[in-house]
Amino acid sequence: MKFLALMIGSMAMLAAGTAFGAEYKFKLAHEVAVDSTQHLAATRFAKLVKERTNGNIEISIFPNSGLGPAQQALNLLRGGSIEIIQSGSTTFNGVVGETTALELPFLFRDAEHAYHVLDGKVGQGLLDKLAPHGIQGLAFLENGWREMTNSRHPIRSHEDIKGLKIRTTPNPFHIQAFQLLGANPVPMAYAELYPALETGAVDAQEHPLPVLWAAKFYEVQKHLTLTHHAYSPLILVMNKPKFDKLSPEYQTILVEAARETATYQRDLNAKQVAEILTGLKAAGMEVIEEIDTTQLRQVVEEPLRKSFADKYGMDLLDAIAAEK
């Protein structure tokens, strides 16, 4: 695939050392395979930071949950053992409960709406809420639009979701959504998902196409439906005490490099979708590209918003809806 060449080029540039060594050496952990736009994003971020600090900040990347599953990696970051992680917004739900809003089904109208929200005042407000917990939010990257796969039958309507044992994130509103649709949601760490699908412990899963492709879920799932039921942000964060010890110049470099990386990765994902779909079909997946989501929305939208508002109020949801 075309993005493989980008990955190799980015890794090669990252490998180029400096003559005198780095003043700061940081570890960056993420959960997915090296054959992914998330890994490309990590290498791009590390490259930009290294170049703009003249080699004084060097970031080593640990993909594929190499430093532990998401929650473990976040705990290690807060403890200072890992300096930087990028992980889905669900990873941060236990720290800042309002982040549960970001993956509510049918929250965002389209990708541009999501980007305006996440890159603007609303997104910055959520990143700022991480600070008291020892986490410096840098930027929102992208998992992408979540689609459904399963091993049992094609999903052509909301009725076909009933009875499926589906892996979900721990986000309580994700769990509630699939309960409302009649499925049996099973919260599970991403690192445990492939073997669970392979053994039949779960029938189904829902992830964006770049994650689906990189994880090779097509090897253990037969049916894909482009439900586009929720947008899934990725958050790039750093240990705040270590961030605070950096010079203002280096702090600015990290934040600006993170934001540029977000734009770079979003563009990669958009270009990659058609290529991935072709690859999935060639791998034997049955792909349903169009589905009327009206019924899905009618079943889940209002109950989930009420559940969120009961716990956190409506201000955040109203601000997201008001964003152009």
N, C-alpha and C positions, 0 to 999 in steps of 0.2 A: 504494500500500500504506500501511497505517496507520503503519508505522515511518518513512515518508518525512516525515510531519508532525513526528514527534519529531526527526528529523534537522534539519529546517529551523529548528525552534524552538531546538534546542541551538546551532546555528551562529549564529543571531541573537543569543542571549544572550552567546555567546562574543565576538561582534563588538563588543559594547558596551565602549568604552574607559574608562580611568580618567583623571581630570583631570590627574594629574601624571606619568603614565607609570610603567612597571614598573621595579623595581630589578633584577630578573632576567628575562631573555628567553631562553626555552628553545625548542628545536626538538624536535618529536615526529614520528618517521617510522613509517609502517606500510605494508603491502604491498597492501592491497586497496582496492576502489573506495569512493567516498563513499556509495554506496547499499548500505551494509552495517552490521551491528551493531558491527563492529569500529571503524568510523569514528564511529558514535554513541558508542561507549565512549570513544574518544579525546577527542571534544568534551565529553562529560560530565566526564571527568577534568580537562580543562583548565579548565572552568567552575568546578568545585568548588575547585580550587587557587586560581584567581584570586579567587573570592569570599572564601575563608577566609584569604587573605593580604592582603586589602584592596587587591587589584590589584598587589601587589608582585612576584608571580611570574606572568608571562604566557607561555603556551605556544602556539606556532604549530604547526599540524598539516600534515604533508606526506604525503598518502595515495598509493596506487597506485604504490608503489616510486619515488616522485618523487625521493628522495635515494639511489636505488640499490637493487638486490636485497637480500635479507635479509642475506647474509653481508657484503656491502659496507657496509650500514648498521650492522651490529654492529661492524665494524672502525672505522668512523668514530666510533661512540659511544665505543669504547675509546680512540680517539685524541683525543677531546674535541671533534670537529667537530659532532657531534650529541649533544644532552644526553639524550634519551629515545627509546627505541624500544619497540614492542610487536610481537612476532613469535612464531611457533610454536616450541614447545619444541625442535624439531629444529635450529633455528638455533644453539642453544647446545650441541649435542652435541660439537662439537670443542673446547669450552672446559671443560665439565664432562661427562665421559663418562656419568656416572650418569643424566643427563637422558634418555638413550636409553630408559630403562625406561618413561617416561611414556606412550609411544605403542605399547607392546607390545600386539598384538592380544589382546583378551579379558582385559586386566589388571584393569579396573574392572568391578565387578558391575553398577553403574548410576550415574546422575548423582550421586546423593547420596553414594555411596561415593567417587567422584572428588572431590567438593567437600570431604568430610571429610579426605581425604588431603592435598589441595593446600592447604587453608586451615589445616591443623594442623601438628604437629611435623615430619612427613615433608616436607611442602612447604617449610616454613621452612628445614629442613636443606639442601634442595637450593638454595634461594635464597642461603643463607649461603655455599655452596661457590663462588658466582660472585664473591664479594667479593675474593678474592686476585687476580682477573683484571681488576680495575678496573671491575667491574659491580656496581651496587647493585640487588638484586632488590626490587621493590616489591610485586607481587602476581601471582597466576595468574588471567588472564582465560580466555576460551574461544574456541577454534575450533569445537568440538563433536564429535559422533559422526560418524566417517568412513563415507561410503557410496560405492558404486562406480557409475560410469557408463562406457559404451563406445559405439562407433559400429557394432559388428558384429552383436551378437545379444543377446537377453535373458540375464541371469544368473539361473538358477533353482537351481543347485547348484554345488558346488565344481568339478565337471567343466567347467562353462561358462567358467571362468577360464583354463583351459589354452590356451596359445598367444597370449593377448592381450599386446600390447606396451603396458605400463601405466606411466604416469609415477608415480614414487614420490618421497618425500622422500629426502634422503641418509642417513637413519637406517639403519644396517647391518642392523638387525633387521626393518625394513620390507622392505628388499630381499630378505633371506633368506625372509621370509614368502611373498612372491609367487613366489620361486623354488620353494619347497616346493609351492606350489599349481600349478606348471607354467606360470606366466606368464613373460613376459620383462620384468622391471622396468628402467625407465630413469630414474635419478635426474636431476632437472631443476629449475631454479629456477622458482618460481611465476610470475614475470614472463614466462617463456618458454613457459608451458603453452598458452595459448589458441592462438597460431599453430601450435604443434606438433600440437594436436588438429585444427585447421582444415586443415592440409596433409596429415594422415594420418601424420605422423612417429611419432605414438603413437596407439593405438586407444582407450585407456582412461585414466581417472584416478580418484582417490578423495579426496574432500574432504567436509567437513560441508555440509549443505544451505545455510546462510546464505552460505558462501563460493561454493558452486556457483551460487547465484542472483545474487549480486552480480557475479560474473565473467562471467555470461551463457554459461556452458559449455553450456547447453541449446541454444544456436545451432549447436553443432558436435558434440553428442552426442545420440544417439537413445534410449538405454536406461539407465534408472536402477534400481538395486536397493538397497533399504535393508538393507544387510548389517550396519550398526552394529558393524563389526568392531574398531574401536579408538576410544578417546576421545582427542581432540587438544587439549591445553592451549595457551593463548597466554600468554606471559610479558611483563609490563610491567617494564622495567628503566631505570635511569638511570646515567649516567657517575658512578662512585663518587667520584673526587676532587671533582667539583662538588657532589655530594650532601653530602659531608663538610664542605664550606665553608659550608653553610647552617646557620642557627641550629637548635638542637634543636626549637624550635617548628615551624619550616618543614619539617624532616625528618618530624616526626610528621604534619603536615598532608598531605604527599605520600603517605606510606604509608597513612594512613587513607582518603584520597580514592581511592587505587588499589584498596583492598579494597572500598570501597563501589561503585566502578565495576564491579568484578568481579560483584558480586551483581546490579547493575542490568543488565549485559549478559547474564548467564545467564538472567535472567527474560525479557528481550527475545527471546533465541533460542528459549526454550521456547514463547513465545506465537506466534512467527513460523513455526514448522515447518509447521503445517497450512495456513497462508496460502501458503507457498512451494510446497508440494506441489500445491495447486490451480493456482498460476501455472505450474508446470512442466508439468502435464498440459495446460493451455490452450495452452502453447507447443509442444505436440506430442510431448513426451517420453512414452515408454512406461514406466510406473512399476510395479515389483513391490514391494509394501509388506511382504510377509511372505516370509521364506526361513528354512528350517531351517539354522541355523549350526552344528549339532552336528558335521558333517563338517569344516567349515572349522576349527573349534576343535581337533578331533582331529588334523588334519594339522599345524597350526602351533604349538599351545600349548606342548607339552613341549620340542620342539627349540629354540624361541626362548628359553625360560626357562633351558635348559641352556647355550645360547650366552652369554646374559647373565651367568649365574652363573660360568661359566668365566673371564670377564673381570673381573667386579666383585664376585663373591660373592653370597650369597643374602640378606644382611641387609636390603637395601632392599626386595626382593620380599616377604620375610616380613613386614616392617613394613607394607607396603601391604595385604597380604592380611589382616593382623590388625586393621586399622582397621575400625571398625563403621560 
